[in-house]
């Protein structure tokens, strides 16, 4: 990798460094426990040494335990899959994860992350209990990960449990399974719709289509389906002739994801133009879905196949000296955290360590705030929502700091509440009301901000923001494009070729 780009100082989420620290801590704990055990065995047992004990604790005879009675008892059976027991045992049931769970806050029947994670994991491994079906009510927002003071890998446990439940307990001919598989594999259906986008948009907008979707598949009819672009990002990229800047010392591989390709190509175009403004050579490697909707629906085999494709293609880009940039907060979260947590094939760690959020990368490697000084955008007020997956990567404050440097912009942070949609979660008919209850706080804060436009980096959060308030929603990259290149976002002025 070129010397001009250093890796981030700290790992996002639970990266390799954190896992190494956990292993070291467990080793040190084991040593301390062994020393304590030896000390206890050697302790004199005359009555004078037992004065500190209560009558209930005081031994009733002079029997001194032997070494053979301190052998550890095998509580959990040996497992062939990954062993999460040490991290599960770090949970001391403080319930901080439950109090930070947006689903548990509005749904009294949902048992919460603590049960779905360490408690259910122990039950499953000790007594071979079936995974409880409530695991499908988890929205995979991952707020529990950042809330846990003991760094228990809650979302990893939830993803593993969901995968086991779908594989072992869900009827593969059920409406729920078919619906979830369709939602999880959006990338399989989107190319068909994108071939005839105007027809697809018309049909998907019909009331009868939404009614049929809810009655037959359980996809809520309360939401408007996102429109498909008349030209995908990858088609635009090919027509454009690829990169306009060649620079082996500053090279990025753009992971655009599904939504920026099929629905909002203006976001991908904005990224290309902004990065070329800073002198970067942009690569657009072949790629599959990041796997985010597959993780959320327990389709781990599908997610693994997608991850294998992405790791192979992105790994090749790394060998060419590129860093990996994602414009979607959920995509970067999958590449950074979920891949190395759930998959063990070669290359996942390298991809995770070299994946960046698009705004984060510019803040670290360029003097972005200085570059924005003196730039302006025609007066506009934004209500900014930091996606849960951005917060889990430690990126919740960066957008406000960046756009505040642009004259003419007044940006309001609408707080740390969840939007409620959580990808495919809010598209399921049985979750729609819960999704909207979760989003009420965000909706209220957006309206209190008296902004004209919403701002976020998550595609499905943008759907929820627009659905709940009626605001137009933009991506931060579109605002940067307007400021740095002096042009209005493509969504506001029509198509540009370059």
C-alpha positions in Angstrom: 0.0 0.0 0.0 1.3 3.5 -0.8 3.1 5.2 2.0 0.9 8.2 1.8 -2.1 6.4 3.2 -1.8 5.0 6.7 -4.3 2.6 8.2 -6.7 3.9 10.8 -5.3 4.2 14.3 -8.2 2.3 15.9 -10.3 -0.5 14.6 -14.0 0.1 14.0 -16.6 -2.1 15.8 -14.9 -5.2 17.0 -11.9 -5.5 14.8 -8.8 -7.7 15.0 -7.0 -5.6 17.6 -10.0 -5.8 19.9 -10.1 -9.6 19.5 -6.4 -9.9 20.3 -7.0 -7.8 23.5 -9.9 -10.1 24.5 -7.7 -13.2 24.0 -4.9 -11.6 26.1 -7.4 -10.6 28.8 -8.8 -14.2 28.9 -5.3 -15.6 29.2 -4.4 -13.3 32.0 -7.7 -14.1 33.7 -6.9 -17.8 33.4 -3.5 -17.3 35.0 -5.0 -15.3 37.9 -7.7 -17.9 38.4 -5.1 -20.7 38.5 -3.0 -18.7 41.1 -6.1 -18.1 43.3 -7.0 -21.8 43.1 -3.5 -22.9 44.2 -3.6 -20.4 47.0 -7.0 -21.7 48.2 -5.7 -25.3 48.1 -2.7 -24.3 50.2 -4.7 -22.3 52.7 -4.5 -23.6 56.4 -7.9 -24.8 57.6 -7.6 -24.3 61.4 -10.5 -22.5 63.0 -8.5 -19.3 63.4 -8.3 -18.9 59.6 -12.1 -19.4 59.3 -13.2 -16.6 61.6 -14.1 -14.4 58.6 -16.7 -17.0 57.4 -20.4 -17.0 58.4 -21.9 -20.0 60.2 -23.6 -21.1 57.0 -20.3 -21.0 55.1 -18.3 -22.7 57.9 -17.4 -26.4 57.0 -19.0 -29.0 59.2 -16.0 -31.3 59.4 -12.3 -31.3 59.0 -12.2 -32.6 55.5 -9.7 -30.8 53.3 -10.5 -30.9 49.6 -8.0 -32.7 47.4 -6.6 -31.5 44.1 -8.8 -34.0 42.2 -12.0 -32.2 43.4 -11.0 -28.9 41.7 -11.1 -30.4 38.2 -13.2 -28.1 36.0 -16.6 -29.4 35.1 -17.6 -29.6 31.4 -20.9 -27.6 31.3 -21.0 -26.9 27.6 -20.4 -29.7 25.0 -17.6 -29.4 22.6 -18.8 -27.5 19.5 -17.4 -27.8 16.0 -18.4 -24.3 15.1 -17.0 -21.1 16.6 -16.8 -21.0 20.4 -18.5 -17.9 21.7 -18.6 -19.1 25.3 -15.7 -16.9 26.7 -17.4 -13.8 25.3 -20.9 -15.0 26.4 -19.5 -15.5 29.9 -18.4 -11.8 29.9 -22.1 -10.9 30.2 -22.9 -10.0 33.8 -26.6 -9.2 33.1 -26.5 -5.5 33.6 -29.2 -5.2 30.9 -27.6 -2.1 29.3 -28.1 -3.8 25.9 -31.8 -4.2 26.6 -32.3 -0.6 27.6 -30.6 0.5 24.4 -32.6 -1.8 22.2 -35.1 0.2 20.1 -37.3 -2.9 19.5 -37.5 -3.8 23.2 -38.3 -0.2 24.0 -41.6 -0.3 22.1 -42.4 -4.0 22.0 -43.0 -5.6 25.4 -43.1 -9.1 23.9 -39.6 -8.9 22.5 -37.2 -10.4 25.1 -34.2 -8.2 24.1 -30.6 -8.6 23.1 -29.5 -10.2 26.4 -31.8 -13.1 25.9 -31.2 -13.3 22.2 -27.4 -13.3 22.8 -25.6 -14.8 25.8 -28.6 -16.4 27.5 -30.0 -18.1 24.5 -26.5 -19.2 23.5 -25.9 -20.9 26.9 -29.3 -22.6 26.7 -28.6 -23.9 23.2 -25.2 -25.2 24.0 -26.0 -26.7 27.4 -29.4 -28.3 26.9 -29.8 -28.3 23.1 -32.8 -26.0 23.2 -34.3 -24.8 19.9 -33.6 -21.2 19.1 -36.5 -19.0 20.1 -38.4 -17.6 17.2 -38.3 -14.1 18.7 -34.7 -13.9 17.3 -36.4 -12.9 14.0 -37.8 -9.8 15.7 -34.3 -8.5 16.2 -33.8 -5.6 13.7 -30.0 -6.0 13.5 -29.4 -2.4 14.3 -26.4 -3.4 16.4 -26.9 -0.7 19.0 -26.4 -3.4 21.6 -22.8 -3.9 20.5 -21.8 -0.3 21.3 -23.9 -0.2 24.5 -22.4 -3.3 26.2 -19.7 -2.3 28.8 -18.3 -5.8 28.7 -17.8 -5.9 24.9 -20.0 -9.1 24.5 -20.3 -9.8 20.8 -24.1 -9.5 20.9 -24.8 -9.0 17.2 -22.5 -11.9 16.3 -24.5 -14.1 18.6 -27.8 -12.8 17.1 -26.6 -13.4 13.5 -25.5 -16.9 14.4 -28.7 -17.7 16.3 -30.8 -16.3 13.3 -28.9 -18.5 10.9 -29.5 -21.6 13.1 -33.2 -20.8 13.5 -33.7 -20.4 9.8 -31.7 -23.5 8.9 -33.2 -25.8 11.6 -36.6 -24.5 12.5 -38.2 -22.4 9.7 -40.5 -24.0 7.2 -38.9 -23.5 3.8 -42.3 -23.4 2.1 -43.7 -20.9 4.5 -44.8 -17.4 3.4 -42.3 -15.9 5.9 -39.3 -17.8 4.5 -40.2 -17.0 0.9 -40.8 -13.3 1.8 -37.5 -13.1 3.8 -35.6 -14.7 1.0 -36.9 -12.2 -1.5 -36.1 -9.3 0.7 -32.6 -10.7 1.6 -31.7 -11.1 -2.1 -32.8 -7.7 -3.4 -29.8 -7.8 -5.8 -31.3 -10.8 -7.6 -34.5 -9.0 -8.4 -33.3 -5.4 -8.9 -31.5 -6.1 -12.2 -34.8 -7.3 -13.7 -36.6 -4.1 -12.6 -33.7 -2.0 -13.7 -34.0 -3.4 -17.2 -37.4 -1.8 -17.6 -37.3 0.9 -14.9 -40.2 3.0 -16.0 -42.5 0.0 -16.3 -41.3 -1.4 -12.9 -41.8 1.9 -11.2 -45.4 2.2 -12.6 -46.3 -1.3 -11.6 -44.7 -1.1 -8.1 -46.5 2.1 -7.5 -50.0 0.7 -8.1 -52.2 0.2 -5.0 -53.2 -3.3 -6.2 -49.5 -4.3 -6.3 -48.9 -3.1 -2.8 -52.1 -4.9 -1.6 -51.1 -8.1 -3.3 -47.6 -7.8 -1.8 -49.0 -7.6 1.7 -51.7 -10.3 1.3 -49.5 -12.9 -0.4 -46.0 -12.2 0.9 -46.4 -10.1 4.0 -44.5 -7.1 2.6 -46.2 -4.0 4.0 -48.4 -2.0 1.7 -48.0 1.2 3.7 -44.7 2.2 2.1 -43.9 3.5 -1.3 -41.4 1.3 -3.2 -38.2 3.1 -4.0 -38.0 4.0 -7.7 -35.4 2.4 -10.0 -33.1 4.7 -11.8 -33.4 4.9 -15.6 -29.6 4.3 -15.7 -27.7 2.3 -13.1 -24.5 3.6 -11.6 -22.4 0.8 -13.3 -23.9 1.6 -16.7 -23.1 5.3 -16.2 -19.5 4.3 -15.2 -19.1 2.2 -18.4 -20.5 4.9 -20.6 -18.3 7.5 -18.9 -15.2 5.4 -19.8 -14.3 4.7 -16.2 -11.8 6.7 -14.2 -10.8 10.2 -15.3 -7.8 10.3 -13.0 -4.9 7.9 -12.9 -2.8 8.0 -9.7 -1.2 4.8 -8.4 -0.3 6.7 -5.2 -3.9 7.6 -4.4 -6.3 4.8 -5.4 -9.6 3.7 -4.0 -11.9 0.8 -4.8 -15.5 1.9 -4.6 -18.0 -0.6 -3.0 -21.2 1.0 -4.1 -23.6 -1.6 -2.9 -27.0 -2.5 -4.4 -29.0 0.7 -3.7 -26.5 3.2 -5.1 -26.3 1.1 -8.2 -30.0 0.5 -8.9 -31.9 3.3 -7.1 -29.7 6.3 -6.3 -26.8 6.3 -8.8 -26.4 10.1 -8.0 -24.8 9.1 -4.7 -22.2 6.9 -6.5 -21.6 9.7 -9.1 -21.1 12.2 -6.3 -18.5 10.0 -4.7 -16.6 9.6 -8.0 -16.5 13.3 -8.6 -15.6 14.3 -5.1 -12.7 11.7 -4.9 -11.4 12.7 -8.3 -11.5 16.3 -7.1 -8.9 15.3 -4.4 -6.8 13.5 -7.0 -7.8 9.9 -6.4 -8.0 7.2 -9.0 -11.3 5.5 -8.6 -11.7 1.8 -9.3 -15.2 0.1 -9.4 -14.5 -3.7 -9.0 -17.1 -6.4 -9.6 -19.1 -7.0 -6.5 -22.1 -8.7 -4.9 -24.4 -7.5 -2.2 -22.6 -6.7 1.1 -24.8 -9.3 2.8 -26.4 -6.9 5.2 -30.1 -8.0 4.4 -29.0 -11.6 4.4 -27.5 -11.4 7.9 -30.7 -9.7 9.1 -32.9 -12.5 7.7 -30.7 -15.5 8.8 -29.6 -16.4 5.3 -26.0 -17.1 6.2 -25.3 -19.4 3.3 -26.3 -16.6 0.9 -24.3 -14.1 2.8 -21.2 -16.3 2.7 -21.4 -16.7 -1.1 -21.7 -12.9 -1.4 -18.8 -12.4 1.0 -16.6 -14.8 -0.9 -17.2 -12.8 -4.1 -16.6 -9.5 -2.5 -13.5 -10.6 -0.6 -12.0 -12.0 -3.8 -12.7 -8.9 -5.9 -11.8 -6.4 -3.2 -8.7 -8.3 -2.2 -7.5 -8.0 -5.7 -8.0 -4.2 -5.5 -6.0 -4.1 -2.3 -3.1 -5.8 -4.1 -3.3 -3.0 -6.6 -2.7 -0.5 -3.8 -6.3 0.6 -3.3 -8.3 1.2 -0.2 -11.9 0.2 0.0 -14.5 2.9 0.3 -18.2 2.4 0.9 -20.9 5.1 0.7 -23.5 3.1 2.6 -23.0 2.8 6.4 -24.5 -0.7 6.5 -22.2 -1.9 3.7 -19.1 -0.7 5.5 -20.3 -2.3 8.7 -20.7 -5.7 7.0 -17.2 -5.6 5.4 -15.6 -4.3 8.6 -17.3 -6.3 11.3 -19.7 -9.0 10.2 -17.3 -10.6 7.7 -14.5 -11.3 10.1 -16.9 -12.2 12.9 -18.9 -14.8 10.9 -16.6 -16.1 8.2 -13.1 -17.6 8.4 -12.0 -17.8 4.8 -8.8 -16.1 3.7 -8.9 -12.3 3.0 -11.7 -11.3 5.3 -9.4 -9.6 7.8 -7.5 -7.7 5.1 -10.8 -6.4 3.6 -12.1 -5.5 7.1 -8.9 -3.6 8.1 -8.8 -1.6 4.8 -12.5 -0.7 4.5 -13.5 2.9 5.2 -16.6 5.0 5.2 -16.5 7.6 2.3 -16.6 10.7 4.6 -14.3 9.2 7.2 -11.6 8.4 4.7 -11.5 12.0 3.4 -11.3 13.4 6.9 -8.4 11.1 7.8 -6.4 11.4 4.5 -7.3 14.9 3.3 -7.7 18.2 5.1 -11.4 18.2 4.3 -12.5 20.9 6.6 -9.9 23.3 5.2 -10.8 22.4 1.7 -14.4 23.3 2.4 -13.6 26.7 3.9 -14.8 29.4 1.6 -17.2 27.0 -0.2 -20.9 27.6 -0.1 -24.2 26.1 -0.9 -27.3 28.1 -1.5 -29.0 28.4 1.9 -30.4 25.1 3.0 -31.2 23.7 6.4 -30.6 20.0 7.0 -32.0 17.6 9.6 -29.2 15.0 10.0 -29.8 11.5 11.2 -26.7 9.4 12.0 -27.5 5.7 11.1 -27.1 3.1 13.9 -24.5 1.4 11.8 -22.5 4.6 11.5 -22.7 5.0 15.3 -21.4 1.5 15.8 -18.4 2.5 13.7 -17.8 5.6 15.8 -18.8 7.9 13.0 -21.9 9.6 14.4 -20.4 13.1 14.8 -18.4 13.5 11.6 -21.1 14.6 9.2 -22.2 17.6 11.2 -18.6 18.7 11.6 -18.0 18.5 7.9 -21.1 20.3 6.6 -20.8 23.0 9.2 -17.7 24.1 7.4 -19.8 25.0 4.3 -21.3 28.5 4.1 -25.0 28.6 3.7 -25.7 25.3 5.5 -27.4 25.0 8.8 -27.3 21.3 9.9 -29.2 20.0 12.9 -28.4 16.7 14.5 -31.7 15.0 15.3 -30.3 12.9 18.1 -29.2 9.3 18.6 -32.6 7.6 18.1 -33.0 4.7 15.6 -34.9 5.5 12.5 -36.8 2.2 13.0 -36.7 0.7 9.5 -33.5 -1.2 9.9 -33.2 -2.4 6.4 -35.7 -5.1 5.5 -37.1 -5.1 9.1 -39.6 -2.3 8.5 -40.7 -3.7 5.2 -42.3 -6.7 6.9 -46.0 -6.2 7.5 -45.8 -7.6 11.0 -43.1 -5.1 11.9 -44.4 -1.9 10.3 -46.2 -0.5 13.3 -43.2 -1.3 15.5 -40.9 0.4 13.0 -42.9 3.6 13.0 -43.1 3.7 16.8 -39.4 3.4 16.9 -39.1 6.2 14.4 -41.4 8.6 16.2 -38.6 10.3 18.2 -36.6 10.9 15.0 -39.6 12.2 13.2 -40.4 14.7 16.0 -36.8 15.9 16.2 -36.7 16.4 12.4 -39.8 18.5 12.5 -38.6 20.5 15.6 -35.4 21.3 13.6 -37.6 23.1 11.1 -35.2 21.9 8.3 -36.0 21.8 4.7 -34.2 18.5 3.9 -33.1 15.4 5.6 -29.5 14.1 5.5 -28.1 10.6 6.1 -25.7 8.0 4.8 -28.1 5.0 5.0 -30.4 4.2 2.1 -33.2 2.6 4.2 -32.9 5.3 6.9 -33.5 7.8 4.1 -36.7 5.8 3.1 -38.0 6.0 6.7 -37.1 9.7 7.1 -39.0 10.6 3.9 -41.9 8.3 4.8 -42.3 9.7 8.2 -41.9 13.4 7.4 -42.4 13.9 3.7 -39.0 15.6 3.5 -36.6 15.3 0.6 -33.6 13.3 1.7 -30.0 13.7 0.5 -26.7 11.9 1.0 -23.7 13.8 2.5 -21.7 13.1 -0.6 -24.2 15.0 -2.6 -23.7 18.0 -0.4 -19.9 17.8 -0.7 -20.2 17.6 -4.4 -22.3 20.8 -4.5 -19.8 22.6 -2.3 -16.6 21.5 -3.8 -17.6 21.4 -7.5 -20.0 24.3 -7.3 -22.9 22.3 -8.8 -26.3 21.3 -7.6 -26.8 17.6 -6.7 -27.8 15.5 -9.7 -31.1 14.7 -8.0 -32.0 18.4 -8.2 -30.8 19.3 -11.7 -31.0 16.3 -13.9 -28.4 14.0 -15.4 -24.8 15.0 -16.1 -22.4 12.9 -18.1 -19.2 13.4 -16.1 
